[in-house]
Amino acid sequence: MTERFITLADVAQVLNVAPAAVYALVRCGDLPAIKIGARGQWRVEVSELEKYISRMYEATSQFVVTHPR
């Protein structure tokens, strides 16, 4: 069984960015996440991460079209 939820550190590793960058994405609402447990640990659903990546590809594509070299 593959994991449904992953930690912010795992997301950072997938995106090859700092964990603080992932936390900022979550806090501003760009990357949906939930807080679970008594300590309120953040978790991101793998499907939401995939949706985020798809949105970023689309945004990048639009940027390239509107900002030609």
C-alpha positions in Angstrom: 0.0 0.0 0.0 1.3 3.4 -0.9 1.1 6.2 1.6 -1.9 8.6 1.3 -0.3 11.4 3.4 3.3 12.5 3.6 5.2 15.0 5.8 6.3 18.4 4.8 9.9 17.2 4.9 8.9 14.5 2.4 7.2 17.1 0.1 10.4 19.2 0.3 12.4 16.2 -0.8 10.1 15.5 -3.8 10.1 19.1 -4.9 13.8 19.5 -4.1 13.2 22.6 -2.0 13.8 23.6 1.7 11.2 22.4 4.2 10.5 26.1 5.0 9.5 26.7 1.4 6.9 23.9 1.7 5.6 25.2 5.0 5.2 28.6 3.3 3.2 27.0 0.5 1.0 25.3 3.0 0.4 28.4 5.2 -0.5 30.6 2.2 -2.9 28.0 0.9 -1.2 27.1 -2.3 -0.6 23.5 -1.2 -3.6 22.0 0.7 -2.6 20.2 3.9 -4.1 19.0 7.2 -2.9 19.2 10.8 -3.3 15.9 12.7 -2.5 14.6 16.1 -2.1 16.2 19.5 1.0 18.1 18.3 -0.7 19.3 15.1 1.8 17.8 12.6 1.2 18.8 9.0 0.5 16.2 6.4 0.0 16.6 2.6 -2.1 14.2 0.7 -0.1 12.7 -2.2 -3.0 13.5 -4.6 -2.9 17.1 -3.6 0.8 17.3 -4.2 0.3 15.9 -7.7 -2.4 18.5 -8.3 0.0 21.2 -7.1 2.7 20.0 -9.4 0.2 20.0 -12.4 -0.9 23.5 -11.5 2.7 24.7 -11.5 3.4 23.1 -14.9 0.4 25.0 -16.2 1.4 28.3 -14.6 4.9 27.9 -16.0 3.6 27.2 -19.4 1.4 30.3 -19.3 4.4 32.3 -18.1 6.5 31.2 -21.0 3.8 32.1 -23.5 3.3 35.5 -22.0 7.0 36.3 -21.5 8.7 35.2 -24.7 12.5 35.6 -24.9 
